[in-house]
Amino acid sequence: MIGCSRQALLCAAERIVSYAQTNKSGEQFFVSLAALGDISLQSSSLGSDLAFFGEAGRALNAAAAIAADPHIENARELAVVRAERAHGVNGEAFVRTLRDARLWRDKQGTPSPAQVYCVRYRDELKNYENDFLVYLLDLLARRLTAQAKFYDFLVGTLVRGGTLTQASSTLEHARAVLAALTQKLGRLQRTVFYRTLAAEKREFACVEATNVLKHHPAYAACYRFYLRFFRAGEEEERGYAAYCYVRLLLALREKGYRFVRETGFADSSLLPALALTDGQFEAEISPAESLGGVVFCVRPQGEKFARHLLLFDPSFGFPEVKSRLSRCRPSDMVSSDVVGVWDLAYLDGEALSLGLGWAKEDALYARYLEDMTRQVRASRQIYTAVCASCGGKHVSLKGGGVFCPDCGSIYTFSEQGGEETLWFRRLRRKIGDRRG
């Protein structure tokens, strides 16, 4: 699966915390990382597909039952009707009629109401719980679409270090189950229930557990599915942070970075915040446990630090990622990115750009690190007129650097050894651009 099982994530996080308790100094923690062994989530993700599909199938069965017999709210309203057709005129309606001069007519010198207020009740399909179900179906549709693209990537490809090949019966079975799920979801999205509610969708920053979502059997089944696969709790977010932190440290070690000093500790897991260098770049890395990611600061020697936020999310659940991002000040960050189990994405404002390429975990973090430390010889005269990343011609000077509104890249110039050098404080590539 694109994501990973909760059990696999928490198991990896427990190993990291146990390792931190054994290697308490920042230097010992960094230099002994090899002792952690293999904490890859990709191997477990490939084995968790069918379990997820089974849960999704049960949730879709519950959703189908709801679409056939949804929870309806009885909405009360005061309506204006012709007097001869009025019924349900209670005290409130009578007073409103008396006070509304527009309803009265003069009949042979006697005032008489041509229309009156009356109480009416109507069944309301659009309510919080039904809007939630449409939201959940949309989340699942995005997940299944991404899963199908991922399987297209795997078909005919040997995953190095893995067990999947084109002839893999496991993969073929998973693709067949996925196709059946997609068809079942499609049938639900063609129902009157879905089409009526989808015409005006509700935004969910956070889903509240109403009585219906907790106690109605079908709605509760869908809500439990949402909590398990689309909403991370505090324990998962700490696991995200620990895993992302260690993966990035391993990439830094592979690039030749050395320990310099400790700069602090994460509160609950005692993971050390570290300062590192490779002689050319200086880096500071610290777990952001409340966000489920890492704060990564980097600079060439002599430059100002660029502060980056890297969030880990196994499912690329954009609403859930945005909810976590809202807890910090994105303006403090030069860039915000999301790394999953198999992919890397840019997170810029309201856009989540996927498709940077499926890769093994080591390659994902190496790619991220390369983008954060990309420094090349370049002409200031040329690249203050044309973007050094995408070639766009709408660049402008911003905060002592050059900003490209077309791709979002930011870079600065300096001189090293008498030559002009360009450093990308934020590198944004075109989707699918695999340049090194």
PyMOL commands that set and color helices and strands:
alter all, ss='L'
color gray80, all
select helices_A, chain A and resi 6-22+26-31+33-36+42-47+49-68+83-85+91-99+101-103+128-154+169-189+192-198+211-215+217-229+234-254+318-325+330-332+361-372+380-383
alter helices_A, ss='H'
color red, helices_A
select strands_A, chain A and resi 73-82+104-107+110-113+115-124+258-265+272-277+281-288+293-300+306-312+335-339+344-348+351-353+375-377+396-398+401-403+410-416+419-426
alter strands_A, ss='S'
color yellow, strands_A
deselect
rebuild
show_as cartoon
